[in-house]
């Protein structure tokens, strides 16, 4: 088989090569698009799909709260640490080959995750799954580069961006739906088994249809650089994704402090290797001298710190705060997902008119939509209904589509480097770092706000609770004890790591109530007043207030992303089509 090299499509012979071996013939190229984007969708889906399965998973496997958090965290950790190395391996050994190896591993890992009988086995399987994702992901845009002509490439890039956005947003939706269906009694395991038919079909079609390609001059893997970069990313991301659940132990702070030093050391090593005539750096440092690429990295980190962290707190608020089922909570977000698709479909036409300012328009619409969400939550308070948020989420969805679909092409427009795999891995790594940082910061803020707002939220439910207790005939001194116990119990619950655990103060109240000589009818009325009304009202108020406050974090991310767009160089629409590789 002839191997198409990146330079065949970026040099003088681009036109003839693109119409020949460099591009899959006729309609087959759209099959290639479907195969590669199915992989992208699955990979991004698995970043968020486990969020809604944690209660069922924890109960079934008998796992601790920290262990189920690792199920989510280690996938993103392994994914991010492998991306740059995976991109370079594709440059050297062929993008198709590495993509298919990753697909085989990802499908096998999904089967292992679904068959897990214990938390340790599941965590290790998720690490394997993340590594295989890191092998696949950076090959996709390089494959699309050699498959599509410059005229068709904007459509392919738009579809790619839509797949990234939809996969990330629809993870909790599909996860909740699959768990609710409980296909063949698989419960939470179905969120992993769903990858099997998709992966096997994509593997078979990909073997037959995807053209092989590699990078000119890619000779060998920079093993030392790969080890240093992996160590630096590991030191940065691991504390971020599990530090809060473990009360920020000393080792996590040490790793965070070391990570910048390790990454600086990696940059110095790569710089020295780039300067050598026979050097083969993992990441050519010349990439960072190109403004569109370096600014694009910053935008990727900042922007992706926003959307996933928003939906993490959004679903927690709807499910833990307002009692929505996973399916119902997911249904509220469908407006966002649908309009991401709409925005993505129209993004190519917008880029022709606005160029790089399409990204500014996208982040601007996200700011408007998220502000609308915040205002709606503040206005509705404890009477919030999911449908009230849909109009604002639709506006935000259009903005997300305008950003996600063309962002790769715009960021790399004018990039003349032929190191497509390296550029792919670095940008994708920046996105994963942004996701990890965003979720970590939003989690710290959100759970901190739940604790600090607990007193005010429980206090807002006290007047109604006293009226209900008085109506039930509870004497005033006993009312004071009940109210004090309620406020203490609620505050303790909202200040713990695992909100599903019952604090000792709550257990003590339940025990004292059961042992009380009061008539059973009075006990029932007290329980109805406290558990049936006061606790749900206080919980709704607490989650509503905390969510409305933490949205400022996402607003800041989108506002900064919008400002960074000003630093991108101006582009022409044809520059987007001529991008020599993708992230």
VOKE-954190 format. One record per residue (C-alpha): residue number from 1; x, y, z. Coordinates in steps of 0.25 Angstrom, whole numbers, plus 5000, padded with zeros to 4 digits. Last residue first. Layout:
BEGIN
> NUM,X,Y,Z
...
This chain:
BEGIN
> 583,4978,5076,5067
> 582,4979,5077,5052
> 581,4988,5076,5041
> 580,4993,5085,5029
> 579,4981,5095,5030
> 578,4978,5099,5016
> 577,4963,5099,5017
> 576,4964,5109,5029
> 575,4974,5118,5021
> 574,4963,5118,5009
> 573,4954,5126,5019
> 572,4965,5137,5020
> 571,4971,5139,5034
> 570,4975,5150,5043
> 569,4985,5146,5054
> 568,4979,5142,5067
> 567,4981,5152,5079
> 566,4967,5157,5078
> 565,4962,5143,5080
> 564,4969,5144,5094
> 563,4958,5153,5098
> 562,4947,5144,5095
> 561,4954,5132,5102
> 560,4955,5142,5114
> 559,4940,5144,5114
> 558,4937,5129,5112
> 557,4945,5125,5124
> 556,4940,5137,5133
> 555,4926,5133,5130
> 554,4929,5118,5134
> 553,4935,5123,5147
> 552,4923,5132,5149
> 551,4914,5120,5148
> 550,4919,5116,5162
> 549,4909,5127,5168
> 548,4896,5122,5162
> 547,4900,5108,5165
> 546,4902,5111,5180
> 545,4889,5118,5181
> 544,4881,5107,5174
> 543,4888,5096,5181
> 542,4886,5102,5195
> 541,4871,5107,5192
> 540,4868,5093,5187
> 539,4874,5086,5199
> 538,4867,5095,5208
> 537,4854,5093,5202
> 536,4856,5077,5201
> 535,4860,5077,5216
> 534,4849,5086,5221
> 533,4837,5079,5214
> 532,4837,5064,5214
> 531,4848,5061,5224
> 530,4845,5072,5234
> 529,4830,5074,5234
> 528,4827,5059,5229
> 527,4837,5054,5240
> 526,4830,5063,5251
> 525,4816,5058,5246
> 524,4820,5043,5247
> 523,4826,5045,5261
> 522,4813,5052,5265
> 521,4805,5040,5260
> 520,4815,5030,5267
> 519,4812,5036,5280
> 518,4824,5042,5287
> 517,4832,5033,5296
> 516,4845,5036,5287
> 515,4854,5025,5284
> 514,4851,5026,5269
> 513,4853,5041,5269
> 512,4866,5039,5277
> 511,4872,5030,5267
> 510,4868,5038,5255
> 509,4874,5050,5262
> 508,4887,5043,5265
> 507,4888,5038,5250
> 506,4887,5052,5245
> 505,4898,5057,5255
> 504,4906,5045,5251
> 503,4906,5049,5236
> 502,4898,5041,5226
> 501,4906,5039,5213
> 500,4900,5042,5200
> 499,4907,5056,5199
> 498,4921,5050,5199
> 497,4931,5060,5202
> 496,4924,5066,5215
> 495,4920,5080,5217
> 494,4906,5079,5212
> 493,4903,5068,5221
> 492,4908,5075,5233
> 491,4900,5087,5231
> 490,4887,5079,5229
> 489,4889,5071,5241
> 488,4892,5084,5250
> 487,4881,5092,5244
> 486,4871,5080,5246
> 485,4876,5078,5260
> 484,4874,5092,5264
> 483,4860,5092,5258
> 482,4856,5080,5265
> 481,4862,5085,5279
> 480,4855,5098,5277
> 479,4842,5091,5273
> 478,4843,5083,5286
> 477,4843,5095,5295
> 476,4831,5101,5287
> 475,4822,5089,5289
> 474,4819,5080,5276
> 473,4804,5081,5273
> 472,4805,5077,5258
> 471,4801,5092,5254
> 470,4813,5097,5263
> 469,4822,5087,5256
> 468,4817,5092,5242
> 467,4819,5107,5246
> 466,4833,5104,5251
> 465,4837,5097,5238
> 464,4831,5109,5230
> 463,4840,5119,5238
> 462,4852,5109,5238
> 461,4853,5107,5223
> 460,4861,5120,5220
> 459,4870,5116,5232
> 458,4874,5103,5225
> 457,4878,5111,5213
> 456,4886,5122,5221
> 455,4893,5111,5229
> 454,4897,5103,5216
> 453,4902,5114,5208
> 452,4917,5112,5213
> 451,4916,5097,5211
> 450,4910,5097,5197
> 449,4919,5108,5193
> 448,4931,5100,5196
> 447,4925,5089,5188
> 446,4923,5098,5176
> 445,4936,5105,5177
> 444,4945,5093,5179
> 443,4937,5086,5168
> 442,4938,5098,5159
> 441,4953,5098,5161
> 440,4955,5083,5158
> 439,4945,5083,5147
> 438,4952,5094,5140
> 437,4966,5089,5142
> 436,4963,5075,5137
> 435,4955,5081,5125
> 434,4966,5091,5122
> 433,4977,5080,5123
> 432,4969,5071,5113
> 431,4968,5083,5103
> 430,4982,5086,5104
> 429,4985,5071,5102
> 428,4977,5072,5089
> 427,4985,5084,5084
> 426,4998,5077,5087
> 425,4994,5064,5081
> 424,4989,5070,5068
> 423,5001,5079,5066
> 422,5010,5067,5068
> 421,5003,5059,5058
> 420,5003,5070,5048
> 419,5017,5073,5048
> 418,5017,5079,5034
> 417,5019,5093,5040
> 416,5012,5104,5031
> 415,5002,5109,5041
> 414,4994,5119,5033
> 413,4981,5114,5039
> 412,4984,5106,5051
> 411,4975,5113,5061
> 410,4964,5115,5051
> 409,4963,5101,5046
> 408,4963,5096,5060
> 407,4953,5106,5065
> 406,4943,5103,5053
> 405,4933,5093,5059
> 404,4935,5097,5074
> 403,4933,5112,5074
> 402,4920,5114,5065
> 401,4915,5101,5071
> 400,4917,5106,5085
> 399,4910,5119,5082
> 398,4898,5112,5076
> 397,4897,5103,5089
> 396,4898,5116,5098
> 395,4886,5121,5091
> 394,4879,5108,5093
> 393,4883,5107,5108
> 392,4877,5121,5110
> 391,4863,5116,5104
> 390,4864,5102,5112
> 389,4866,5108,5126
> 388,4851,5109,5129
> 387,4849,5095,5124
> 386,4857,5090,5136
> 385,4847,5096,5146
> 384,4852,5105,5158
> 383,4843,5107,5169
> 382,4854,5107,5179
> 381,4860,5120,5173
> 380,4853,5124,5160
> 379,4859,5137,5159
> 378,4873,5133,5163
> 377,4873,5121,5154
> 376,4867,5129,5142
> 375,4878,5140,5144
> 374,4889,5129,5144
> 373,4883,5122,5132
> 372,4882,5135,5124
> 371,4896,5139,5128
> 370,4900,5125,5122
> 369,4893,5128,5109
> 368,4898,5142,5107
> 367,4913,5138,5111
> 366,4911,5126,5101
> 365,4906,5135,5090
> 364,4919,5144,5092
> 363,4928,5131,5092
> 362,4922,5127,5079
> 361,4923,5142,5073
> 360,4937,5143,5077
> 359,4940,5129,5071
> 358,4934,5134,5058
> 357,4943,5146,5059
> 356,4954,5138,5053
> 355,4948,5139,5039
> 354,4935,5147,5039
> 353,4928,5145,5026
> 352,4934,5131,5021
> 351,4934,5127,5036
> 350,4919,5129,5037
> 349,4917,5120,5025
> 348,4926,5109,5031
> 347,4919,5111,5045
> 346,4905,5108,5040
> 345,4905,5093,5043
> 344,4913,5095,5055
> 343,4902,5104,5061
> 342,4891,5095,5058
> 341,4898,5083,5064
> 340,4902,5091,5076
> 339,4887,5095,5076
> 338,4883,5081,5078
> 337,4893,5079,5090
> 336,4888,5091,5097
> 335,4874,5088,5095
> 334,4877,5073,5100
> 333,4882,5079,5113
> 332,4868,5078,5120
> 331,4866,5064,5115
> 330,4879,5060,5122
> 329,4873,5064,5136
> 328,4861,5056,5133
> 327,4869,5044,5129
> 326,4878,5044,5141
> 325,4866,5046,5150
> 324,4863,5060,5156
> 323,4863,5061,5171
> 322,4865,5077,5171
> 321,4878,5078,5178
> 320,4885,5064,5176
> 319,4880,5062,5162
> 318,4877,5076,5156
> 317,4889,5083,5164
> 316,4899,5071,5161
> 315,4895,5072,5146
> 314,4898,5087,5145
> 313,4911,5086,5154
> 312,4917,5075,5144
> 311,4910,5082,5132
> 310,4918,5095,5135
> 309,4931,5088,5138
> 308,4930,5082,5124
> 307,4927,5095,5117
> 306,4937,5105,5124
> 305,4951,5099,5126
> 304,4950,5095,5111
> 303,4950,5110,5107
> 302,4962,5114,5116
> 301,4971,5102,5111
> 300,4967,5103,5097
> 299,4969,5118,5096
> 298,4983,5117,5102
> 297,4987,5106,5092
> 296,4981,5115,5081
> 295,4990,5126,5085
> 294,5002,5117,5083
> 293,4997,5112,5070
> 292,4992,5125,5063
> 291,5005,5132,5068
> 290,5015,5123,5062
> 289,5027,5122,5070
> 288,5021,5111,5078
> 287,5021,5102,5067
> 286,5036,5104,5065
> 285,5038,5096,5078
> 284,5036,5083,5071
> 283,5029,5074,5080
> 282,5034,5060,5082
> 281,5047,5064,5077
> 280,5054,5057,5066
> 279,5068,5063,5065
> 278,5078,5059,5054
> 277,5082,5073,5051
> 276,5081,5077,5066
> 275,5074,5090,5069
> 274,5061,5083,5071
> 273,5067,5074,5082
> 272,5072,5085,5090
> 271,5058,5092,5089
> 270,5051,5079,5093
> 269,5060,5077,5105
> 268,5057,5091,5110
> 267,5042,5090,5108
> 266,5043,5077,5116
> 265,5050,5083,5127
> 264,5040,5094,5127
> 263,5029,5083,5128
> 262,5036,5077,5140
> 261,5038,5090,5147
> 260,5023,5094,5145
> 259,5019,5080,5150
> 258,5027,5080,5163
> 257,5018,5089,5171
> 256,5006,5081,5167
> 255,5013,5069,5171
> 254,5017,5074,5184
> 253,5002,5079,5187
> 252,4997,5065,5184
> 251,5008,5058,5193
> 250,5003,5067,5204
> 249,4989,5062,5204
> 248,4978,5071,5198
> 247,4966,5066,5206
> 246,4965,5053,5198
> 245,4953,5056,5190
> 244,4958,5070,5187
> 243,4972,5065,5182
> 242,4966,5055,5172
> 241,4965,5062,5158
> 240,4974,5073,5161
> 239,4985,5065,5168
> 238,4985,5055,5156
> 237,4986,5066,5145
> 236,4999,5074,5148
> 235,5008,5063,5153
> 234,5003,5054,5142
> 233,5005,5065,5132
> 232,5019,5066,5136
> 231,5022,5052,5137
> 230,5016,5049,5123
> 229,5025,5061,5117
> 228,5037,5055,5124
> 227,5035,5041,5119
> 226,5031,5045,5104
> 225,5043,5054,5104
> 224,5052,5043,5108
> 223,5046,5034,5097
> 222,5047,5044,5086
> 221,5041,5034,5076
> 220,5048,5032,5063
> 219,5049,5037,5048
> 218,5038,5046,5045
> 217,5044,5053,5032
> 216,5031,5054,5025
> 215,5019,5051,5033
> 214,5011,5039,5031
> 213,4999,5034,5024
> 212,4990,5021,5022
> 211,4977,5023,5015
> 210,4964,5019,5023
> 209,4955,5010,5015
> 208,4957,4995,5018
> 207,4963,4995,5032
> 206,4954,5006,5036
> 205,4941,4999,5032
> 204,4945,4987,5041
> 203,4950,4996,5052
> 202,4938,5005,5052
> 201,4928,4993,5052
> 200,4936,4987,5064
> 199,4936,5000,5072
> 198,4921,5003,5070
> 197,4917,4989,5074
> 196,4926,4990,5086
> 195,4924,5004,5091
> 194,4910,5002,5096
> 193,4916,4992,5106
> 192,4923,5003,5114
> 191,4910,5011,5118
> 190,4903,4997,5118
> 189,4910,4993,5131
> 188,4902,5003,5139
> 187,4890,4994,5139
> 186,4893,4981,5130
> 185,4880,4975,5133
> 184,4878,4971,5119
> 183,4877,4986,5115
> 182,4875,4994,5128
> 181,4867,5005,5120
> 180,4869,5015,5132
> 179,4884,5012,5132
> 178,4884,5014,5117
> 177,4876,5027,5118
> 176,4885,5033,5129
> 175,4898,5030,5121
> 174,4892,5035,5108
> 173,4889,5049,5115
> 172,4902,5049,5124
> 171,4911,5047,5112
> 170,4902,5056,5102
> 169,4910,5069,5106
> 168,4924,5063,5103
> 167,4921,5055,5091
> 166,4913,5067,5085
> 165,4924,5076,5086
> 164,4935,5067,5081
> 163,4926,5062,5070
> 162,4922,5076,5066
> 161,4936,5080,5065
> 160,4939,5068,5055
> 159,4927,5071,5047
> 158,4932,5085,5045
> 157,4946,5080,5041
> 156,4940,5071,5031
> 155,4931,5083,5025
> 154,4943,5092,5025
> 153,4952,5081,5018
> 152,4943,5080,5005
> 151,4950,5091,4997
> 150,4964,5087,5003
> 149,4962,5073,4998
> 148,4958,5062,5008
> 147,4965,5049,5012
> 146,4979,5054,5015
> 145,4975,5065,5024
> 144,4964,5056,5030
> 143,4974,5046,5034
> 142,4982,5057,5041
> 141,4970,5061,5047
> 140,4967,5048,5053
> 139,4981,5043,5057
> 138,4982,5051,5070
> 137,4970,5044,5076
> 136,4974,5029,5074
> 135,4986,5027,5083
> 134,4981,5036,5094
> 133,4968,5028,5094
> 132,4976,5015,5095
> 131,4983,5021,5108
> 130,4969,5025,5113
> 129,4963,5011,5112
> 128,4975,5005,5118
> 127,4974,5015,5130
> 126,4959,5011,5130
> 125,4962,4997,5131
> 124,4971,4999,5143
> 123,4960,5007,5150
> 122,4950,4996,5147
> 121,4959,4985,5152
> 120,4961,4993,5165
> 119,4946,4995,5167
> 118,4942,4981,5166
> 117,4935,4971,5157
> 116,4938,4978,5144
> 115,4931,4973,5132
> 114,4927,4986,5126
> 113,4941,4992,5128
> 112,4947,4980,5122
> 111,4938,4981,5110
> 110,4941,4996,5109
> 109,4956,4993,5110
> 108,4955,4983,5098
> 107,4948,4994,5089
> 106,4958,5004,5093
> 105,4970,4994,5090
> 104,4965,4991,5076
> 103,4962,5005,5073
> 102,4976,5010,5078
> 101,4982,4999,5069
> 100,4973,5004,5058
> 99,4978,5019,5060
> 98,4992,5015,5061
> 97,4992,5008,5048
> 96,4984,5018,5041
> 95,4993,5029,5045
> 94,5006,5023,5040
> 93,5018,5018,5048
> 92,5025,5032,5050
> 91,5015,5042,5049
> 90,5005,5033,5056
> 89,5015,5031,5068
> 88,5016,5046,5069
> 87,5001,5048,5071
> 86,5001,5037,5081
> 85,5012,5043,5089
> 84,5005,5056,5089
> 83,4992,5050,5094
> 82,4997,5040,5104
> 81,4997,5048,5117
> 80,4983,5054,5114
> 79,4976,5041,5112
> 78,4983,5035,5124
> 77,4978,5046,5133
> 76,4964,5047,5126
> 75,4962,5032,5129
> 74,4968,5033,5143
> 73,4958,5043,5147
> 72,4944,5037,5145
> 71,4947,5023,5151
> 70,4956,5031,5161
> 69,4943,5037,5167
> 68,4937,5024,5169
> 67,4949,5020,5177
> 66,4949,5032,5186
> 65,4934,5030,5189
> 64,4937,5016,5193
> 63,4933,5004,5185
> 62,4923,4993,5188
> 61,4923,4989,5174
> 60,4908,4990,5172
> 59,4906,5002,5181
> 58,4917,5010,5176
> 57,4914,5007,5161
> 56,4899,5011,5164
> 55,4903,5024,5170
> 54,4914,5027,5160
> 53,4906,5025,5147
> 52,4902,5039,5145
> 51,4917,5044,5144
> 50,4921,5032,5136
> 49,4917,5038,5123
> 48,4926,5050,5124
> 47,4940,5046,5118
> 46,4934,5034,5111
> 45,4926,5042,5102
> 44,4938,5050,5098
> 43,4945,5036,5093
> 42,4932,5031,5087
> 41,4930,5043,5079
> 40,4944,5044,5074
> 39,4943,5029,5070
> 38,4930,5031,5063
> 37,4937,5043,5056
> 36,4948,5035,5050
> 35,4938,5024,5044
> 34,4928,5034,5039
> 33,4939,5043,5032
> 32,4945,5030,5026
> 31,4931,5027,5021
> 30,4930,5041,5015
> 29,4944,5038,5008
> 28,4938,5026,5002
> 27,4928,5034,4994
> 26,4939,5037,4983
> 25,4953,5031,4985
> 24,4960,5033,4998
> 23,4969,5045,4997
> 22,4985,5045,4996
> 21,4985,5034,4986
> 20,4979,5043,4975
> 19,4971,5056,4975
> 18,4979,5061,4987
> 17,4992,5057,4981
> 16,4989,5065,4968
> 15,4985,5077,4976
> 14,4995,5076,4986
> 13,5007,5075,4977
> 12,5013,5088,4980
> 11,5014,5085,4995
> 10,5004,5083,5006
> 9,4997,5070,5002
> 8,5009,5062,4998
> 7,5016,5068,5010
> 6,5007,5060,5019
> 5,5012,5047,5014
> 4,5003,5037,5007
> 3,5007,5023,5009
> 2,5005,5014,4997
> 1,5000,5000,5000
